[in-house]
Amino acid sequence: MTEFMDLEAQDGVRMPWNVIPGTKQEASNCVVPVSAIYTPIKAFPVNNNSMPILPYAPLRCRTCRSILNPFSIVDFAAKIWICPFCFQRNHFPPHYASITDDNLPAELFPQYTTIEYEPPGPGEKSSVPPVFMFVVDTCIIEEEMSFLKSALSQAIDLLPDNSLVGLITFGTLVQVHELGGFGQIIPKTYVFKGSKDVSKDQLLEQLNFFIKKPKPSTGVIAGVRDGLSSDTIARFLVPAFDCEFTLNSVLEELQKDPWPVPPDQRSTRCTGTALSIAASLLGACVPGSGARILAFVGGPSTEGPAAIVSKNLSEPIRSHKDLDKDSAPHYHKAVKFYDALSKQLVHQGHVLDLFACALDQVGVAELKVAVEKTGGLVVLSDSFGHAVFKDSVRRVFHSGDYDLGLSSNGIFEINCSKDIKVQGIIGPCASLEKKGPLCSDAVVGQGNTSAWKMCGLDKATSLCLVFEIVKKEIPDATLQSTNNQFYFQFLTYYQHNCGQMRLRVTTLSRRWVAGPGSVQDLIAGFDQEAAAVVMARLVSFKMEIEAEFDPIRWLDKALIHMCSRFGDYQKDSPSSFSLSPRFSIFPQFMFHLRRSQFVQVFNNSPDETAYFRMILNRENVTNSVVMIQPSLISYSFHSGPEPALLDVAAIAADRILLLDSYFTVVIFHGATIAQWRKAGYHNQPEHQVVNFVVDFDFNAK
């Protein structure tokens, strides 16, 4: 497994098959599809071999538009390079005139299979600073309101000084706050009815956008260049250093929604209308800016076009059983609304982040499409006072070595060899519908395209790319030995959090094999952790889109076919079955996956299931494996920290067990350790060894 982690450390890629089946039939027999888990803007450690950032534009193939890379064949005498994807011969431009075998540009160095470009020019710095639109729920109890206001005040203190900030609050009504009304004693607030969807034109009209400047008669209204006054925009989006006092004053005076709620009814909450207004306002003021809508929601939406339940408490909120029976009256309408909202946000280049903090469901299942397609963050907690929520808000705005590395305006593209097609991507992105010869007819996730929009992405955002091998015939042995490489190139254009536009290029080469002797080669290149994560994403995706899909049967069938294909056994002798060490843990992963929260929805609400799957679909292999099969670490006097089996046999009186399931961390103290803690031995100077054992588990995390 170490060599696969080394490949990930170099390029941010993990592939189930690092030796690829060479034909369509061979790939079908392998069960797990040819695929990759790729982290587009993974942070690499700074060392001598770290990824270089080149201050010039990349050199492209004139036919397929792929970028010069270490696998290109170079004729130094003729100053020509041959593209490994389409075999087009390309001339080097004049500024590459000094290129020789001993004087290579960085993009041809063998170790730089991942490289980043930051070309100079007018687009080097973003014309629009970071934009944050806070959308705050006021239908919560006073205690929750005080927790939320405290967290928001801390977040405001962490905002970059040049960032633009806006505020919308909602309950029965939606209130758009004018933070930039300089000279006003009391900031203005524009109120909209929560039960009614507000169009973009209606919003701009009611916000008085065209008092000083007449409304354009034709065209799309989007930003200063399309007819909006910068002074008008500055009323609602204000630099953080200018509006800190005003914003804190508004938050301090923020009260619980004043509309009375009968004892037998839920609060009137218009979440969908508020988010629609926020999206339209940002689309008019700062289109294409990478703005983020941060929605803080404390309960279910009961009003407007995206209501998920009625106000009457006698109607229970939808469960998995209701969704399976298609008896959730509001579900499909709400999903349709948020799907339309996601398309609007993707078109504008804006991100929706969701902070859902309530004991009840708030509608994460319906909101999933908008959050996931825009690459937004999601936090699920019981209360705005919970440490999970508070720490998460701080992490969003934290800057330093351990920041999230939030970036925006991403576009992800794929180039690959002619015998490979792209089925799609499972992850936080949206299709740009760029159809072409690379697109497979079989669609998985966001498919039918070779380019995707990533409105928001960070250092940990990971995509699952699924490919199809289209070569049908078995190549002859001579050709297989001379031309046995498949090439992949991943291009990520994105706006770095410093405001600069960058392009990261990762180019991979993988050997393909076919024929009777290929099984051992396939086994040698199998990454069982990556395979388990791909299967987890696939089964989650299929459960959401296929009505009669049986996930347990599908996983069991896949495992049986894998073992039949790659296991060693003698007919009629079950005890003779064995798997290569490369495959030995894969059945264990499938055992835990079929019992995981991604597959078993019993005892989980639709919101919780949606949350778990959204996190799975954006995390890397290491974190995803922990979600599938929790890690159990044992601490004792007799040995250092060591992994333990997920079994009752791991429990011992003199042990501390630490269970990490990614979403939850559980610390178990054996009977003897618990007695020592109760007696306070770990606090006594003469029992430092006890203190070390008792506290080591906390320090380790």
KEDOLO-579401 format. One record per residue (C-alpha): x, y, z; residue in three letters. Coordinates in steps of 0.2 Angstrom, whole numbers, padded with zeros to 4 digits, always signed. Example, Ala and Ser with C-alpha at 12.3 -4.5 7.8 and 13.67 -1.06 7.14 Angstrom:
<sites>
+0062-0022+0039ala;+0068-0005+0036ser;
</sites>
This chain:
<sites>
+0000+0000+0000met;+0015+0011+0003thr;+0019+0013-0016glu;+0001+0019-0019phe;+0002+0032-0005met;+0019+0038-0013asp;+0010+0041-0030leu;-0004+0050-0021glu;+0009+0061-0012ala;+0017+0065-0029gln;+0001+0068-0039asp;-0014+0068-0028gly;-0021+0052-0037val;-0026+0035-0031arg;-0032+0022-0044met;-0039+0005-0040pro;-0030-0002-0056trp;-0013+0005-0057asn;-0010-0008-0071val;-0025-0006-0082ile;-0035-0020-0091pro;-0032-0016-0110gly;-0049-0021-0118thr;-0067-0018-0114lys;-0071-0036-0110gln;-0056-0037-0098glu;-0061-0021-0089ala;-0079-0028-0087ser;-0072-0044-0079asn;-0062-0034-0067cys;-0079-0028-0059val;-0071-0012-0051val;-0071+0001-0065pro;-0055+0009-0071val;-0056+0025-0061ser;-0046+0037-0050ala;-0049+0047-0034ile;-0041+0064-0038tyr;-0038+0079-0027thr;-0036+0094-0039pro;-0028+0107-0028ile;-0020+0095-0015lys;-0007+0104-0005ala;+0011+0097-0007phe;+0025+0098+0006pro;+0038+0111+0002val;+0055+0102-0002asn;+0067+0101-0016asn;+0055+0090-0027asn;+0039+0100-0023ser;+0028+0106-0037met;+0035+0121-0046pro;+0024+0136-0050ile;+0028+0142-0067leu;+0026+0161-0071pro;+0021+0159-0089tyr;+0007+0151-0100ala;+0007+0133-0104pro;+0011+0126-0121leu;-0003+0117-0129arg;-0005+0104-0142cys;-0014+0112-0157arg;-0025+0097-0160thr;-0031+0090-0144cys;-0027+0105-0133arg;-0017+0094-0120ser;-0002+0103-0112ile;+0016+0099-0114leu;+0021+0086-0101asn;+0036+0074-0096pro;+0028+0060-0107phe;+0029+0071-0123ser;+0042+0065-0136ile;+0054+0079-0140val;+0065+0081-0155asp;+0078+0094-0149phe;+0086+0096-0166ala;+0070+0100-0175ala;+0062+0109-0160lys;+0047+0098-0161ile;+0037+0089-0148trp;+0024+0075-0151ile;+0008+0074-0140cys;+0006+0057-0131pro;-0013+0059-0133phe;-0016+0062-0151cys;+0002+0060-0158phe;+0001+0077-0166gln;+0018+0085-0170arg;+0020+0103-0163asn;+0033+0116-0165his;+0041+0124-0150phe;+0038+0143-0150pro;+0053+0155-0151pro;+0055+0157-0132his;+0059+0138-0131tyr;+0074+0140-0143ala;+0087+0136-0130ser;+0079+0119-0126ile;+0091+0105-0126thr;+0093+0088-0118asp;+0103+0096-0104asp;+0092+0112-0103asn;+0074+0106-0101leu;+0060+0117-0096pro;+0052+0112-0079ala;+0036+0104-0088glu;+0048+0091-0096leu;+0056+0086-0080phe;+0052+0067-0076pro;+0048+0071-0058gln;+0036+0085-0062tyr;+0021+0075-0067thr;+0010+0088-0058thr;+0014+0106-0061ile;+0006+0123-0059glu;+0005+0138-0070tyr;+0002+0156-0065glu;+0004+0167-0081pro;+0006+0186-0079pro;-0006+0198-0087gly;-0022+0208-0084pro;-0031+0193-0076gly;-0017+0190-0063glu;-0026+0198-0049lys;-0045+0196-0047ser;-0055+0212-0049ser;-0067+0207-0036val;-0062+0203-0018pro;-0069+0188-0009pro;-0088+0190-0006val;-0098+0182+0009phe;-0116+0183+0010met;-0123+0178+0027phe;-0141+0171+0027val;-0146+0169+0045val;-0162+0160+0051asp;-0171+0169+0065thr;-0184+0156+0069cys;-0174+0149+0084ile;-0175+0150+0102ile;-0166+0164+0112glu;-0152+0153+0118glu;-0148+0146+0101glu;-0149+0164+0094met;-0136+0170+0107ser;-0125+0155+0102phe;-0127+0159+0083leu;-0123+0178+0086lys;-0108+0174+0096ser;-0101+0163+0082ala;-0105+0175+0068leu;-0096+0189+0078ser;-0081+0179+0079gln;-0082+0175+0060ala;-0083+0193+0056ile;-0067+0197+0066asp;-0058+0184+0055leu;-0064+0191+0038leu;-0051+0197+0026pro;-0051+0216+0027asp;-0054+0218+0008asn;-0068+0205+0008ser;-0086+0211+0004leu;-0100+0206+0016val;-0119+0205+0015gly;-0132+0200+0027leu;-0150+0192+0024ile;-0160+0186+0039thr;-0176+0176+0037phe;-0191+0169+0046gly;-0209+0172+0041thr;-0202+0186+0030leu;-0185+0188+0021val;-0175+0204+0026gln;-0161+0211+0015val;-0150+0222+0026his;-0142+0238+0018glu;-0126+0238+0027leu;-0118+0252+0016gly;-0131+0266+0020gly;-0117+0277+0027phe;-0124+0292+0036gly;-0140+0283+0041gln;-0143+0282+0060ile;-0153+0266+0057ile;-0148+0254+0043pro;-0162+0251+0031lys;-0170+0234+0029thr;-0180+0228+0013tyr;-0193+0215+0018val;-0200+0201+0006phe;-0214+0190+0009lys;-0208+0172+0012gly;-0222+0163+0004ser;-0218+0170-0013lys;-0204+0167-0024asp;-0196+0183-0030val;-0188+0185-0047ser;-0172+0194-0050lys;-0180+0208-0059asp;-0193+0210-0045gln;-0179+0210-0032leu;-0169+0223-0041leu;-0184+0234-0043glu;-0189+0233-0025gln;-0171+0236-0019leu;-0171+0253-0029asn;-0156+0248-0040phe;-0162+0259-0054phe;-0166+0276-0046ile;-0150+0284-0051lys;-0147+0274-0067lys;-0161+0268-0078pro;-0163+0250-0081lys;-0156+0243-0097pro;-0169+0239-0110ser;-0160+0223-0116thr;-0148+0210-0110gly;-0143+0202-0094val;-0141+0213-0078ile;-0125+0207-0070ala;-0113+0219-0061gly;-0106+0236-0065val;-0102+0233-0083arg;-0120+0228-0087asp;-0129+0244-0080gly;-0128+0243-0062leu;-0121+0258-0051ser;-0106+0253-0040ser;-0114+0264-0027asp;-0130+0254-0028thr;-0120+0238-0026ile;-0110+0245-0011ala;-0126+0247-0002arg;-0128+0228+0000phe;-0110+0222-0001leu;-0098+0232+0009val;-0080+0230+0013pro;-0077+0221+0030ala;-0066+0234+0037phe;-0080+0247+0033asp;-0095+0238+0040cys;-0089+0229+0055glu;-0097+0241+0067phe;-0113+0241+0057thr;-0114+0222+0055leu;-0110+0219+0073asn;-0124+0231+0078ser;-0136+0223+0067val;-0132+0206+0074leu;-0133+0212+0092glu;-0150+0219+0089glu;-0156+0203+0080leu;-0171+0195+0088gln;-0181+0179+0087lys;-0194+0180+0073asp;-0208+0190+0081pro;-0222+0181+0072trp;-0232+0171+0085pro;-0232+0152+0083val;-0247+0142+0089pro;-0242+0127+0101pro;-0248+0114+0088asp;-0238+0122+0074gln;-0220+0124+0068arg;-0212+0141+0065ser;-0215+0149+0048thr;-0198+0147+0040arg;-0194+0152+0022cys;-0177+0145+0019thr;-0179+0143+0000gly;-0185+0161-0003thr;-0171+0168+0007ala;-0158+0158-0003leu;-0166+0162-0019ser;-0165+0181-0015ile;-0147+0179-0009ala;-0142+0170-0026ala;-0151+0183-0036ser;-0143+0198-0027leu;-0126+0191-0029leu;-0129+0186-0047gly;-0134+0204-0051ala;-0120+0212-0041cys;-0104+0201-0042val;-0107+0188-0056pro;-0092+0176-0058gly;-0084+0182-0042ser;-0083+0166-0033gly;-0094+0173-0019ala;-0100+0161-0005arg;-0118+0161+0002ile;-0116+0155+0020leu;-0133+0148+0026ala;-0136+0146+0045phe;-0152+0136+0047val;-0160+0130+0063gly;-0175+0121+0058gly;-0186+0114+0043pro;-0193+0125+0030ser;-0212+0127+0031thr;-0215+0141+0020glu;-0212+0146+0001gly;-0207+0136-0014pro;-0195+0125-0005ala;-0205+0119+0011ala;-0201+0102+0016ile;-0215+0100+0029val;-0231+0109+0033ser;-0233+0120+0048lys;-0245+0108+0057asn;-0235+0097+0070leu;-0247+0083+0067ser;-0238+0080+0050glu;-0222+0071+0053pro;-0206+0076+0043ile;-0202+0064+0029arg;-0192+0048+0033ser;-0183+0036+0022his;-0199+0025+0022lys;-0209+0040+0015asp;-0196+0043+0002leu;-0196+0025-0003asp;-0215+0024-0004lys;-0215+0041-0013asp;-0227+0048+0000ser;-0217+0064+0005ala;-0229+0077-0002pro;-0216+0091-0002his;-0200+0082-0007tyr;-0200+0082-0026his;-0205+0100-0027lys;-0192+0106-0015ala;-0178+0096-0024val;-0184+0103-0041lys;-0183+0121-0033phe;-0165+0118-0026tyr;-0160+0110-0043asp;-0165+0126-0052ala;-0156+0136-0039leu;-0140+0125-0041ser;-0140+0129-0060lys;-0142+0147-0056gln;-0127+0147-0044leu;-0116+0137-0055val;-0119+0149-0070his;-0115+0163-0058gln;-0099+0154-0051gly;-0106+0156-0033his;-0105+0143-0019val;-0118+0138-0006leu;-0112+0133+0011asp;-0124+0125+0023leu;-0123+0125+0042phe;-0138+0115+0048ala;-0139+0115+0067cys;-0155+0108+0075ala;-0162+0093+0083leu;-0175+0091+0069asp;-0171+0089+0051gln;-0169+0105+0042val;-0169+0099+0023gly;-0151+0094+0020val;-0158+0080+0009ala;-0167+0093-0002glu;-0152+0105-0002leu;-0139+0092-0006lys;-0140+0095-0025val;-0137+0114-0023ala;-0123+0112-0010val;-0114+0098-0019glu;-0115+0105-0037lys;-0108+0121-0031thr;-0094+0113-0021gly;-0101+0120-0004gly;-0096+0115+0013leu;-0109+0106+0024val;-0110+0106+0043val;-0123+0096+0053leu;-0125+0098+0072ser;-0138+0098+0085asp;-0135+0116+0091ser;-0127+0132+0087phe;-0118+0130+0103gly;-0110+0114+0099his;-0091+0114+0097ala;-0093+0106+0080val;-0102+0121+0073phe;-0091+0134+0082lys;-0075+0126+0076asp;-0081+0123+0059ser;-0086+0142+0057val;-0068+0147+0063arg;-0060+0135+0051arg;-0069+0142+0036val;-0061+0159+0039phe;-0045+0154+0047his;-0029+0158+0038ser;-0012+0150+0041gly;-0003+0133+0039asp;-0019+0123+0043tyr;-0032+0133+0033asp;-0044+0125+0021leu;-0037+0133+0006gly;-0054+0138+0000leu;-0053+0142-0019ser;-0066+0147-0032ser;-0071+0148-0050asn;-0064+0131-0054gly;-0065+0122-0071ile;-0059+0104-0072phe;-0055+0096-0089glu;-0049+0079-0094ile;-0038+0073-0108asn;-0035+0054-0111cys;-0029+0041-0123ser;-0040+0037-0138lys;-0044+0020-0131asp;-0052+0027-0115ile;-0068+0037-0113lys;-0075+0047-0098val;-0091+0040-0090gln;-0092+0054-0077gly;-0087+0061-0060ile;-0095+0058-0043ile;-0091+0072-0032gly;-0094+0091-0029pro;-0095+0098-0047cys;-0107+0102-0061ala;-0106+0097-0079ser;-0102+0110-0092leu;-0109+0099-0105glu;-0094+0099-0116lys;-0098+0084-0127lys;-0085+0076-0138gly;-0076+0060-0143pro;-0070+0058-0125leu;-0088+0056-0118cys;-0094+0039-0115ser;-0112+0034-0119asp;-0113+0026-0102ala;-0115+0040-0089val;-0110+0039-0071val;-0113+0054-0060gly;-0110+0071-0069gln;-0107+0064-0086gly;-0109+0067-0105asn;-0095+0080-0104thr;-0076+0082-0103ser;-0077+0098-0093ala;-0084+0102-0076trp;-0087+0118-0066lys;-0081+0118-0048met;-0088+0134-0040cys;-0079+0130-0024gly;-0065+0119-0020leu;-0052+0117-0006asp;-0036+0107-0003lys;-0045+0091+0002ala;-0059+0091-0011thr;-0057+0075-0021ser;-0066+0069-0036leu;-0070+0051-0042cys;-0067+0050-0060leu;-0074+0035-0069val;-0068+0029-0086phe;-0073+0016-0099glu;-0060+0006-0109ile;-0067+0006-0127val;-0054-0005-0136lys;-0063-0022-0141lys;-0050-0033-0149glu;-0035-0040-0140ile;-0019-0032-0147pro;-0005-0043-0154asp;+0010-0046-0143ala;+0022-0035-0153thr;+0011-0020-0151leu;+0007-0023-0133gln;+0026-0024-0129ser;+0030-0008-0138thr;+0015+0004-0135asn;+0007-0002-0119asn;+0004+0015-0110gln;-0013+0024-0107phe;-0011+0042-0103tyr;-0022+0054-0093phe;-0021+0073-0091gln;-0031+0082-0078phe;-0032+0101-0080leu;-0039+0112-0065thr;-0041+0131-0068tyr;-0045+0140-0052tyr;-0044+0156-0043gln;-0032+0154-0028his;-0037+0162-0012asn;-0024+0175-0015cys;-0034+0181-0030gly;-0023+0174-0043gln;-0029+0163-0057met;-0019+0147-0059arg;-0019+0131-0069leu;-0014+0115-0061arg;-0009+0101-0073val;-0007+0082-0068thr;-0002+0070-0082thr;-0002+0051-0078leu;+0004+0036-0087ser;-0002+0018-0083arg;+0003+0002-0092arg;-0011-0008-0099trp;-0011-0027-0101val;-0022-0040-0110ala;-0023-0058-0113gly;-0022-0074-0103pro;-0006-0069-0093gly;-0013-0052-0088ser;-0021-0057-0071val;-0005-0057-0061gln;+0000-0040-0068asp;-0018-0033-0063leu;-0016-0040-0046ile;+0001-0032-0043ala;-0006-0015-0047gly;-0022-0016-0037phe;-0025-0003-0024asp;-0039-0011-0012gln;-0042+0005-0002glu;-0045+0016-0018ala;-0056+0002-0025ala;-0066+0001-0009ala;-0069+0020-0010val;-0074+0020-0028val;-0087+0006-0024met;-0093+0016-0009ala;-0096+0031-0020arg;-0104+0020-0034leu;-0116+0012-0022val;-0121+0028-0014ser;-0124+0036-0031phe;-0134+0021-0037lys;-0145+0021-0022met;-0150+0039-0025glu;-0154+0037-0044ile;-0160+0019-0046glu;-0178+0016-0039ala;-0177-0003-0037glu;-0158-0004-0033phe;-0153-0017-0020asp;-0136-0011-0013pro;-0133-0027-0003ile;-0136-0038-0018arg;-0125-0027-0029trp;-0110-0027-0017leu;-0111-0045-0014asp;-0112-0049-0032lys;-0097-0038-0036ala;-0087-0046-0022leu;-0091-0064-0028ile;-0086-0060-0046his;-0070-0051-0039met;-0065-0067-0029cys;-0070-0078-0043ser;-0059-0068-0055arg;-0043-0065-0044phe;-0044-0079-0031gly;-0035-0095-0030asp;-0046-0111-0027tyr;-0049-0129-0031gln;-0066-0134-0037lys;-0077-0143-0023asp;-0064-0138-0010ser;-0070-0122-0001pro;-0055-0122+0011ser;-0043-0121-0003ser;-0049-0103-0007phe;-0035-0089-0005ser;-0033-0071-0011leu;-0017-0062-0014ser;-0011-0050-0001pro;-0016-0036-0013arg;-0034-0042-0012phe;-0035-0049+0005ser;-0042-0033+0014ile;-0055-0029+0000phe;-0068-0042+0006pro;-0066-0034+0024gln;-0070-0017+0017phe;-0085-0023+0008met;-0091-0032+0024phe;-0090-0015+0033his;-0097-0005+0018leu;-0113-0015+0017arg;-0116-0011+0035arg;-0111+0007+0034ser;-0122+0022+0036gln;-0120+0025+0017phe;-0129+0009+0013val;-0140+0005+0029gln;-0152+0020+0031val;-0161+0012+0046phe;-0160+0023+0062asn;-0154+0038+0051asn;-0164+0052+0044ser;-0164+0057+0026pro;-0154+0073+0031asp;-0141+0062+0040glu;-0139+0050+0026thr;-0137+0065+0013ala;-0124+0073+0025tyr;-0114+0057+0026phe;-0114+0054+0007arg;-0109+0072+0003met;-0094+0070+0015ile;-0089+0054+0007leu;-0091+0061-0011asn;-0078+0075-0007arg;-0065+0067+0004glu;-0049+0058-0001asn;-0045+0039+0000val;-0038+0039+0018thr;-0052+0048+0026asn;-0065+0039+0016ser;-0058+0022+0021val;-0060+0027+0039val;-0078+0031+0036met;-0081+0014+0029ile;-0070+0004+0041gln;-0067+0014+0057pro;-0049+0013+0064ser;-0047+0006+0082leu;-0031+0011+0091ile;-0025+0002+0107ser;-0015+0011+0121tyr;-0007+0001+0135ser;+0008+0000+0147phe;+0016-0014+0137his;+0017-0007+0120ser;+0015+0009+0110gly;-0001+0014+0101pro;-0005-0001+0089glu;-0020-0005+0078pro;-0033-0017+0085ala;-0047-0028+0078leu;-0064-0021+0077leu;-0069-0035+0089asp;-0074-0037+0107val;-0058-0046+0110ala;-0049-0029+0109ala;-0056-0024+0126ile;-0045-0027+0141ala;-0044-0020+0158ala;-0027-0011+0156asp;-0031-0004+0139arg;-0037+0012+0132ile;-0046+0010+0115leu;-0048+0025+0103leu;-0061+0022+0089leu;-0061+0034+0075asp;-0075+0033+0062ser;-0072+0050+0055tyr;-0089+0057+0060phe;-0086+0052+0078thr;-0072+0049+0090val;-0075+0037+0105val;-0063+0034+0119ile;-0065+0018+0129phe;-0056+0016+0146his;-0053-0002+0152gly;-0059-0006+0170ala;-0042-0004+0178thr;-0038+0013+0169ile;-0056+0019+0173ala;-0052+0015+0192gln;-0036+0025+0191trp;-0044+0040+0183arg;-0058+0039+0196lys;-0045+0039+0210ala;-0035+0053+0202gly;-0019+0044+0200tyr;-0015+0053+0183his;-0015+0069+0192asn;-0002+0064+0205gln;+0017+0068+0202pro;+0022+0050+0208glu;+0011+0042+0195his;+0017+0050+0179gln;+0017+0034+0169val;-0002+0033+0173val;-0004+0051+0167asn;+0005+0047+0151phe;-0006+0032+0147val;-0022+0041+0152val;-0019+0057+0142asp;-0009+0050+0127phe;-0025+0045+0118asp;-0031+0064+0119phe;-0014+0071+0113asn;-0013+0058+0099ala;-0029+0065+0092lys;
</sites>
